[in-house]
Amino acid sequence: MGGIEVAAITSYSKEQLIALQKELSAEYEAFKARNLVLDMSRGKPAGSQLDVTNGVLDALESYITEDGLDARNYGVLDGIPEAKKLFSDLLNIPKEKIIIGGNSSLNLMYDTMVRLMLFGTQGNTPWSKLPVVKFLCPSPGYDRHFAICEDLGIEMITIPMKEDGPDMELVEDLVANDASIKGIWCVPLYSNPQGVCYSDDVVARLATMKTAADDFRIFWDNAYGVHHIYGEKKLADIFELTEKAGNANRVYYFFSTSKITFPGAGVSLIASSESNVAEIKKHMGVQTIGHDKLNQLRTVHYFQNAEGVRVHMKKLAEELKPKFDIVLKTLDKELEGTGLATWTKPLGGYFVAIDTYEGCAKETVALAKAAGVTMTGAGATFPYKKDLHDRNIRIAPTYPTAEELQIAMDLFCVCVKLAGVNKLLENK
Ligand SMILES: Cc1ncc(COP(=O)(O)O)c(C=O)c1O
């Protein structure tokens, strides 16, 4: 950075802080007077983004599948061949490893965890019969992953996130020495909420590390695997690496088109070793006769092939890029150099994560809320909603319009600064 050196607010004297607090309070009150009602809490697409995909609504060319089956009727537990081929080509996963699910990958994750609790896997003791089951939770992370563990009584261990994935030294040490640690949550590309992309080294270490538990499992939730915005990050092939290391059963891979077509009305999948797939199908076949094949078919007819999905994702990126630009530019303009916040600069995905000044996240979110802007709850990105430093906040830029987003970000930055200054004054 060239130009004038600005002193960090964290180095201000008490008098300077009091003056700034007055200024910020006036700005804040002016926002409040506007009676805003804006929502930046959930990673939902805006209406305009959904419109890009409207073609899928009448894409169904025929209800007969490639192999002559009537998709209107019962049959086919694990997905029609053309849907398996589409996702196999898109994600570079062999078809034999793929089971196509219903409208939600989170549903598949929950069911997978419940099966492990009730039935165990590959002849190991069902987890619910063990005195304690623990899971590693790289954090900040996705609140709904943590909710699954909490719901099923699985103890969560917070693992700090680094720039290229979870703190692997800590992960390796923990899993090597504690057989009650049964797994880890991973969002390996453009993670929710930081947009972290796992490096090749991290993926290789996860695939090859020694685990005290034979039935240690990686929940590989690649929800944002094709959601590039600024360029394209590549992810190492976890299946290839686990197979080579003799850990073929270690990974459950999840994916869905929720953030490609319509959330709640897309197509999901779980992929795993052929042996795990057989195990899953045994139980899934009791749970359902089959998932929605018409939805699978119209998704295939709409995209035609993997390249069709990639082209579509470029259109969505055009829709999302201006919004990410607004968030990142506003953070730069308002908070850079203040010493009151740091944030990630994701290259894709759905979120930006910010760390406020220590102990200020809750107050920041409360201030924004009182002025009409709803953010994801402070703490939500950590197991048990406990952010020990009270500083992480997830920003979800997709839902508001660009104009609304700009207003919300301007207000949000005032709140970050006001909460920070209040805290600094408390400590003076
Ligand atoms: C990391 C991650 N996984 C899964 C989901 C939900 O996926 P689905 O709609 O397929 O259940 C989300 C939605 O925000 C997510 O961020």
The ligand as an ORCA input file, in Angstrom:
! r2SCAN-3c Opt
* xyz 0 1
  C     -21.057    -26.930      3.392
  C     -22.487    -27.196      3.087
  N     -22.916    -28.451      2.989
  C     -24.202    -28.740      2.728
  C     -25.129    -27.736      2.562
  C     -26.551    -28.102      2.324
  O     -26.645    -28.907      1.205
  P     -27.999    -29.542      0.719
  O     -28.887    -28.459      0.266
  O     -27.559    -30.448     -0.399
  O     -28.607    -30.329      1.857
  C     -24.732    -26.407      2.652
  C     -25.710    -25.331      2.502
  O     -25.486    -24.202      2.821
  C     -23.367    -26.135      2.939
  O     -22.932    -24.879      3.049
*
